[in-house]
Amino acid sequence: MHRSVAWAIFAGLAALFLFQGVPVRSGDATFPKAMDNVTVRQGESATLRCSVDNRVTRVAWLNRSSILYAGNDKWCLDPRVVLLSNTKTQYSIQIQDVDVYDEGPYTCSVQTDNHPKTSRVHLIVQVSPKIVEISSDISVNEGGNISLTCIATGRPDPTITWRHISPKAVGFVSEDEYLEITGITKEQSGEYECSASNDVAAPVVRRVKVTVNYPPYISDAKSTGVPVGQKGILQCEASAVPAAEFQWYKDDKRLVEGQKGVKVESKAFFSRLTFFNVSEQDYGNYTCVASNKLGNTNVSIILYEISEPTSSTLFQEETTTALTPWKGPGAVHDGNNGTSRRAGCIGLLPLLLLHLLLKF
């Protein structure tokens, strides 16, 4: 029988026995010696080594029931499998660009003195986490319920966590593929981050935006006092999702942009009513109405008159302040000024002198 044919039969029989789970022959338990389990990441190269000595006459690497290499001869068609070394001390192959289907047992089979012996190594392929399914951005009315899903793959299986990251981070809200929120509030709106991690590579993160719709509420509105002829501003601030639309009324009459002497300016969260030259007719009660598709609210704001200080009034106030006697603790409060009080003290002096003379 031709030697190559005989070796092929040997390798095939070795593969058959291995496939059935029965080693060909245990022989020396320490020979041939293969590596411990080999762990590589997907896409990397895996090197499988088998130590031999000069007693070995035939060598082969097998994957389950398939022969990869027999001696220097390649038996598999996979171009990723290459022979690295076939020496008197080592027989090794390399699998390039490893994928998950390469994972499993590999066997180094040798023949010494016409007796086959084997050693096995297990190839473990790690795969970086990958998020393959995640919920789309969602809009919900306040008080409603939502369910977010984040599915990820990897080897080993990745750990999934959900975190609420806006408007400010509040820590983990779930350690599961699914995040359920019932009776959602406007404070729970924002972005939710799904993280998949298995320590093979950096965690993979994806985000879902949750929009919580709620009716307007007015957060700030103050009455304002303005002198006649001056510029006056009334402002109304409201929070709402979707953004509120604003309307201004005086009594039952709606004020519109372009009205003479008045400007209406509305942004996403506030509205401003400006009077460029306030008249007596402008004073009164104004109503700011904020509304969206979920509801509306309103507030009353008063534009009232105040007196504008004049230059003569200011001068009079300063003069009065300068002439007013000090009225602190211990002061004498009467209708006389300081000069009359001093004259009264001088008039008592002769009487005191006369009293002293009569005693002596």
C-alpha positions as CSV (number, residue, x, y, z in Angstrom):
1,M,0.0,0.0,0.0
2,H,1.3,3.5,-0.9
3,R,2.6,5.4,2.2
4,S,0.4,8.5,1.5
5,V,-2.6,6.3,1.1
6,A,-1.8,4.5,4.4
7,W,-1.3,7.8,6.2
8,A,-4.7,9.0,4.8
9,I,-6.3,5.8,6.2
10,F,-4.7,6.4,9.5
11,A,-5.8,10.0,9.7
12,G,-9.3,9.0,8.6
13,L,-9.6,6.3,11.3
14,A,-8.3,8.7,13.9
15,A,-10.9,11.2,12.9
16,L,-13.6,8.5,13.0
17,F,-12.7,7.4,16.5
18,L,-12.5,11.0,17.7
19,F,-15.8,11.8,16.2
20,Q,-17.3,8.9,18.2
21,G,-15.7,10.3,21.4
22,V,-13.2,7.4,21.8
23,P,-9.5,8.2,21.8
24,V,-7.4,6.1,19.5
25,R,-4.9,5.2,22.2
26,S,-4.1,7.0,25.4
27,G,-0.5,5.8,25.5
28,D,1.8,8.2,27.4
29,A,-0.7,10.7,29.0
30,T,1.8,13.6,28.6
31,F,2.5,13.0,24.9
32,P,1.8,14.4,22.5
33,K,1.3,17.6,24.4
34,A,-1.1,20.2,23.0
35,M,-1.8,23.6,24.3
36,D,-4.4,24.6,26.9
37,N,-7.7,26.0,25.7
38,V,-7.1,28.9,23.2
39,T,-9.2,32.0,23.5
40,V,-9.3,34.6,20.7
41,R,-11.5,37.4,19.6
42,Q,-13.5,37.2,16.5
43,G,-11.4,38.4,13.6
44,E,-8.1,37.6,15.2
45,S,-5.8,34.7,14.4
46,A,-5.6,31.5,16.5
47,T,-2.4,29.5,16.7
48,L,-2.7,25.8,17.7
49,R,0.6,24.1,18.7
50,C,1.5,20.5,19.5
51,S,4.8,19.5,21.0
52,V,6.5,16.4,19.5
53,D,9.9,14.6,19.5
54,N,12.0,12.4,17.3
55,R,9.8,9.3,18.0
56,V,7.0,10.8,15.9
57,T,6.8,9.5,12.4
58,R,3.4,11.0,11.3
59,V,1.5,14.1,12.5
60,A,-1.9,15.6,11.7
61,W,-4.3,18.3,12.9
62,L,-8.0,17.5,12.9
63,N,-11.2,19.6,13.6
64,R,-13.9,17.2,14.7
65,S,-14.1,14.7,11.9
66,S,-12.2,16.8,9.3
67,I,-8.5,16.6,8.6
68,L,-6.9,20.1,8.4
69,Y,-3.3,19.1,7.8
70,A,-1.5,15.8,7.6
71,G,2.2,16.4,7.8
72,N,2.9,19.2,5.3
73,D,-0.1,18.4,3.2
74,K,-3.2,20.6,3.5
75,W,-6.4,18.6,3.4
76,C,-9.0,21.4,4.0
77,L,-10.0,24.0,1.4
78,D,-10.2,26.9,3.8
79,P,-7.6,29.4,2.9
80,R,-7.6,30.8,6.4
81,V,-5.9,27.6,7.7
82,V,-2.1,27.6,7.3
83,L,0.8,25.5,8.5
84,L,3.1,27.4,10.7
85,S,5.7,24.8,11.6
86,N,6.5,21.1,11.3
87,T,9.7,20.4,13.1
88,K,11.2,17.7,15.3
89,T,9.8,19.6,18.4
90,Q,6.6,21.3,17.3
91,Y,3.8,20.9,14.9
92,S,1.5,24.0,14.7
93,I,-1.1,25.5,12.5
94,Q,-2.9,28.9,12.4
95,I,-6.5,29.8,11.7
96,Q,-6.7,33.4,10.5
97,D,-9.7,35.7,10.8
98,V,-11.4,33.4,13.3
99,D,-15.2,33.4,13.3
100,V,-17.7,31.8,15.7
101,Y,-18.1,28.7,13.6
102,D,-14.4,27.9,14.2
103,E,-15.0,27.4,17.9
104,G,-14.8,23.8,19.1
105,P,-12.3,21.0,19.7
106,Y,-9.1,20.5,17.6
107,T,-7.0,17.4,17.8
108,C,-3.3,16.8,17.3
109,S,-2.8,13.2,16.2
110,V,0.6,11.6,15.9
111,Q,2.0,8.2,15.1
112,T,5.0,6.7,17.0
113,D,6.1,3.1,16.5
114,N,3.0,2.4,14.4
115,H,0.8,3.5,17.4
116,P,-1.4,6.6,17.0
117,K,-1.7,9.0,19.9
118,T,-3.8,12.2,20.3
119,S,-4.1,15.4,22.3
120,R,-7.0,17.8,22.2
121,V,-7.3,21.6,22.5
122,H,-10.5,23.6,22.6
123,L,-10.8,26.9,20.6
124,I,-13.0,29.5,22.3
125,V,-14.0,32.5,20.1
126,Q,-15.1,35.7,21.9
127,V,-17.3,38.2,20.1
128,S,-17.7,41.9,20.9
129,P,-21.2,43.0,21.9
130,K,-23.4,44.3,19.2
131,I,-26.9,45.8,19.6
132,V,-29.0,44.3,17.0
133,E,-32.4,45.7,17.9
134,I,-33.5,48.8,19.8
135,S,-36.7,50.8,20.2
136,S,-37.2,53.9,18.1
137,D,-37.7,57.3,19.6
138,I,-41.1,57.5,21.2
139,S,-43.7,60.2,22.1
140,V,-46.2,59.6,24.9
141,N,-48.7,61.8,26.8
142,E,-48.0,62.3,30.5
143,G,-49.5,59.5,32.5
144,G,-49.1,56.9,29.7
145,N,-47.0,53.7,29.7
146,I,-43.9,52.9,27.6
147,S,-41.8,49.8,26.9
148,L,-38.3,50.1,25.5
149,T,-36.4,47.1,24.1
150,C,-32.7,46.6,23.6
151,I,-31.4,43.2,22.2
152,A,-27.7,42.5,21.9
153,T,-25.5,39.6,20.8
154,G,-22.0,38.6,21.8
155,R,-19.9,35.8,23.2
156,P,-20.1,35.6,26.2
157,D,-23.7,36.9,26.3
158,P,-23.5,40.7,27.0
159,T,-25.1,42.4,30.0
160,I,-27.7,44.9,29.2
161,T,-28.3,48.1,31.2
162,W,-30.6,51.1,30.8
163,R,-29.8,54.5,32.1
164,H,-31.7,57.8,32.0
165,I,-29.1,60.4,30.9
166,S,-31.1,63.6,30.4
167,P,-32.0,66.1,31.5
168,K,-29.6,64.8,34.1
169,A,-28.1,61.4,34.8
170,V,-30.1,59.5,37.5
171,G,-28.2,56.2,37.4
172,F,-29.3,52.8,36.2
173,V,-33.0,52.4,35.7
174,S,-33.0,48.8,34.5
175,E,-30.6,45.9,34.1
176,D,-32.6,44.0,31.6
177,E,-33.3,44.0,27.9
178,Y,-36.6,45.6,28.6
179,L,-37.4,48.9,30.3
180,E,-41.0,49.4,31.4
181,I,-42.3,52.8,32.7
182,T,-45.9,53.2,33.8
183,G,-47.6,56.5,34.5
184,I,-44.7,58.4,33.0
185,T,-44.1,62.0,34.2
186,K,-42.6,65.0,32.3
187,E,-39.6,64.7,34.5
188,Q,-38.9,61.2,33.0
189,S,-38.7,62.6,29.5
190,G,-35.3,62.8,27.8
191,E,-32.8,60.3,26.4
192,Y,-32.4,56.7,27.6
193,E,-29.1,54.9,27.0
194,C,-28.8,51.2,26.4
195,S,-25.4,49.7,27.1
196,A,-24.3,46.2,26.1
197,S,-21.1,44.9,27.7
198,N,-19.3,41.6,28.0
199,D,-15.6,42.6,28.7
200,V,-14.5,41.6,25.3
201,A,-14.4,45.1,24.0
202,A,-15.7,48.5,25.0
203,P,-19.4,48.6,25.8
204,V,-21.7,49.4,22.9
205,V,-24.3,52.1,23.6
206,R,-27.4,53.3,21.7
207,R,-29.9,56.0,22.8
208,V,-33.7,56.3,22.6
209,K,-35.4,59.7,23.0
210,V,-38.6,59.7,25.0
211,T,-40.8,62.8,24.6
212,V,-43.5,63.3,27.2
213,N,-46.3,65.6,26.1
214,Y,-48.1,67.7,28.7
215,P,-50.5,70.7,28.8
216,P,-49.1,74.2,29.5
217,Y,-48.6,75.6,32.9
218,I,-47.6,79.2,33.5
219,S,-44.4,79.4,35.5
220,D,-43.9,83.2,35.7
221,A,-46.1,86.3,35.1
222,K,-45.9,89.6,37.0
223,S,-47.9,92.8,37.0
224,T,-45.9,95.9,36.0
225,G,-46.1,99.6,36.9
226,V,-45.2,102.2,34.3
227,P,-45.5,106.0,34.2
228,V,-47.5,107.6,31.4
229,G,-45.5,108.1,28.2
230,Q,-42.9,105.5,29.1
231,K,-42.2,102.0,27.6
232,G,-44.0,99.2,29.3
233,I,-43.6,95.4,29.1
234,L,-45.8,92.5,30.2
235,Q,-44.3,89.0,30.0
236,C,-45.8,85.6,30.4
237,E,-43.7,82.4,30.6
238,A,-45.2,78.9,30.2
239,S,-43.8,75.3,29.9
240,A,-45.5,72.8,27.6
241,V,-44.8,70.0,25.2
242,P,-45.6,70.5,22.4
243,A,-44.6,74.2,22.9
244,A,-47.5,76.5,23.8
245,E,-49.1,79.0,21.6
246,F,-49.8,82.4,23.3
247,Q,-52.6,84.9,23.0
248,W,-53.1,88.2,24.8
249,Y,-56.5,89.8,25.7
250,K,-57.6,93.0,27.3
251,D,-61.0,92.5,28.6
252,D,-62.6,90.4,25.7
253,K,-60.6,92.0,23.0
254,R,-57.6,90.0,21.6
255,L,-54.4,91.9,20.9
256,V,-52.7,91.1,17.7
257,E,-49.3,91.9,16.2
258,G,-49.2,95.1,14.3
259,Q,-51.7,96.9,16.5
260,K,-50.7,100.6,16.8
261,G,-48.3,101.2,19.7
262,V,-48.3,97.6,20.8
263,K,-45.9,94.7,19.9
264,V,-46.7,91.0,20.5
265,E,-43.6,88.7,20.6
266,S,-43.9,85.0,21.2
267,K,-41.2,82.4,21.5
268,A,-41.2,78.7,22.5
269,F,-41.6,79.3,26.2
270,F,-42.6,82.9,26.7
271,S,-44.6,85.8,25.2
272,R,-44.0,89.5,25.6
273,L,-46.4,92.4,25.2
274,T,-44.6,95.7,24.7
275,F,-46.2,99.2,24.9
276,F,-43.9,101.8,23.3
277,N,-45.7,104.9,24.7
278,V,-48.1,104.0,27.6
279,S,-51.3,106.0,27.7
280,E,-54.1,106.2,30.2
281,Q,-56.1,103.9,28.0
282,D,-53.4,101.2,28.2
283,Y,-53.7,100.7,32.0
284,G,-55.8,97.8,33.1
285,N,-56.1,94.0,33.3
286,Y,-54.6,91.8,30.6
287,T,-55.0,88.0,30.2
288,C,-52.2,85.7,28.8
289,V,-53.5,82.4,27.4
290,A,-51.1,79.5,26.7
291,S,-52.5,76.5,24.9
292,N,-51.4,73.3,23.0
293,K,-53.3,70.2,21.8
294,L,-53.5,68.8,25.4
295,G,-55.1,71.9,27.0
296,N,-54.8,75.5,27.9
297,T,-54.2,77.8,30.9
298,N,-54.3,81.6,31.5
299,V,-53.2,84.2,33.9
300,S,-54.2,87.8,34.6
301,I,-51.5,90.5,34.6
302,I,-52.1,94.2,35.4
303,L,-50.4,97.2,33.8
304,Y,-50.8,100.0,36.4
305,E,-49.8,103.6,36.6
306,I,-47.0,104.9,38.7
307,S,-45.8,108.5,39.2
308,E,-42.6,109.6,37.5
309,P,-40.4,111.6,39.8
310,T,-39.6,115.2,38.5
311,S,-36.5,117.3,39.1
312,S,-38.3,119.8,41.3
313,T,-39.8,117.0,43.4
314,L,-36.3,115.6,43.9
315,F,-34.9,119.0,44.9
316,Q,-37.7,119.6,47.5
317,E,-37.1,116.1,49.0
318,E,-33.4,116.8,49.4
319,T,-34.0,120.3,51.0
320,T,-36.6,118.9,53.5
321,T,-34.2,116.2,54.5
322,A,-31.4,118.7,55.2
323,L,-33.6,120.9,57.4
324,T,-35.4,118.2,59.3
325,P,-34.0,118.0,62.9
326,W,-32.4,114.7,63.9
327,K,-35.0,112.6,65.6
328,G,-32.9,109.7,66.9
329,P,-33.1,108.3,70.4
330,G,-32.9,111.0,73.1
331,A,-33.7,113.8,70.8
332,V,-36.1,116.6,71.9
333,H,-39.1,116.9,69.7
334,D,-40.9,120.3,69.8
335,G,-42.0,123.0,67.5
336,N,-39.0,125.3,68.2
337,N,-35.9,125.3,66.1
338,G,-32.3,125.1,67.5
339,T,-31.8,128.9,67.8
340,S,-34.8,129.5,70.2
341,R,-33.7,126.6,72.4
342,R,-30.2,128.2,72.8
343,A,-31.8,131.6,73.7
344,G,-33.9,130.1,76.4
345,C,-30.8,128.6,78.1
346,I,-29.1,132.1,78.1
347,G,-32.1,133.7,79.8
348,L,-31.9,131.4,82.9
349,L,-28.3,132.3,83.7
350,P,-29.0,135.6,85.6
351,L,-31.6,134.0,87.8
352,L,-29.1,131.3,88.9
353,L,-26.5,134.0,89.9
354,L,-29.1,135.9,92.0
355,H,-30.1,132.8,93.8
356,L,-26.5,132.1,94.8
357,L,-25.9,135.7,96.1
358,L,-29.0,135.5,98.4
359,K,-27.8,132.3,100.1
360,F,-24.6,134.0,101.2
